[in-house]
Amino acid sequence: MGVAGKGQGAGTAAGDWNILYHLGGNGPWIEKTEGVVEGGVGPPKGCVVEQVHMMSRHAERFPTTKAGNRMLRLVKKLTELNITYVDDLAFLNDWVFFSKDPESEFEQLTTTGPYSGSLGAFTTGVRLRTRYHHLLPQRLSHDSKTTLWASGCPRVIDTAQYFSAGFFGLNWNTTSSIRVIPETDDLGADTLTPGDTCKAFNDDKELGHDQGAKMMAKYRSTYVGPIRERLLKQNPAIKYLADDEIYAMQEMCGFEITARGSSPWCDVFTRDEFISFEYARDIVHYYRGGPGTPWGPVMGWLWLNATMNLLLEGSSAGPFFFNFVHDGDIAPMLAALDLLPDPAHLPTTHITHDRSWKKSQVSPMGGRTIFERLACRTASAPTTPEIFVRINVNDGIVPLPGCSHGVGSSCPLADFQARIAARGVELGDFREKCGLGMDAPGRITFLRQGLGEEKVNESTA
């Protein structure tokens, strides 16, 4: 290898290099380590978790068709040169692509290796069953099955099923059911995927959905030049590598890890080059559906508001509310909550190293944000418990800026309610903002236990 400080490695101690923390959401699930409260995820002394709400990204997957085809075109180009590669690309002489059947595997969960999506989702179910086992008897006290919710995409539905097997057991479908919410554009606000229904978000070519890719391309152009120069100097027969081809090489590091457990592509780049790639990935989601677009908070408030109402209702509503979506649905929710504020929008000219918005730690594959309703007996309330909301992001307790004065850096429920309500007034009506008719659904109605189940939707939207 011709470059020092290669990218691969899996340090675990704080401060160690761990490539999984720099894949920008294209790699396996990892714990959040930055901006978290010390002391672990157990309930604070004197507190008990009464209710759990989760918004989770689907588990580890193969590339999407668009990204995967970009990789295949690059691999085809490099293979057809019919040369002997040297230095950083020497592994290509006997390397084969990590998907044997791209047509059937692209978009789907990985099912092999230590980071397989099927294993990851099942393990998450077991982990949360262990953490919240005390709430299982309350689930059984309800007459109907416990409902889980998944957006209508096969990999999301599969994630919910593997999770259910881990959480409820292999006979999960006798005590629970998965309600699939279609990823269609006709549901208005009554959706898990508001990016599909918000017409203005998709129509706005400057600040809407497409902004993320455009801003990323601007930043990407600042760091790929030296990589291109190095690789072409080592293997001049390649002649040219476009920005998106170098980016595809970096993407393959994470995607091959999810399928095989490791990847030689990770060793092609330096640590600094992966830090640049990580920032490029952060830029995509910051400006596509996060704080960098005015549409992000508008879309994300819908689920937050529905969840806030359930937190107010408490145990009588049921103990578990597990939701499975895409990373593009998590970013708006976090933007509406303003959980990861930065003093200014992320620049595309250089890296802001001290930023709060780091996709790898917030929405890796299988990434999850959990809201816990805590009942705590405190010195001021020794007999009647006080109620708080605590936020857990990938097994790290994250204080809510401006409202972390509760037990264990939680937020008093009344203050949380006031915050979400005020945010809703500030953001305005989803239908009006998104250019929908006022006859479209104006809020989420399906997020209730006891409403039954809908047939699994095989949509690939």
Protein Blocks (a to p, Z undefined) as FASTA:
>chain_A
ZZehifbdcdfbghiacfklmnnopaccdddfehpaehijadcehiacfbdcdddddddd
dddfklmmmmmmmmmmmmmnopacehjllmmmmpccfbfblmlmgopacfedjkbfklmm
mmmmmmmmmmmmmmmmmmmmpmbdcddddddbfklmmmmmmmmmmmnojklmmmgccddd
dfbfklojmcfblmlmmmmlmmmmmlmmmlmmmmmmmmmmmmmmmmmmmmmmmmmmnopa
cfklmmmmmmmmmmmmmmnopafklmmpcfklmmmmmmmmmmmmmmmmmmmbcklmmmmm
mmmmmmmmmmmnommnojbdcddddfklmmmmmmmnomaccfbdcdfkbccfkbmbdfkl
mmgghiacdddddddddfklmmbccddddddeehiacddehiambghhiacfklmmmmmm
mmmmmnopfklmnopafkbcfbdfklcghiapadddfbfZZ
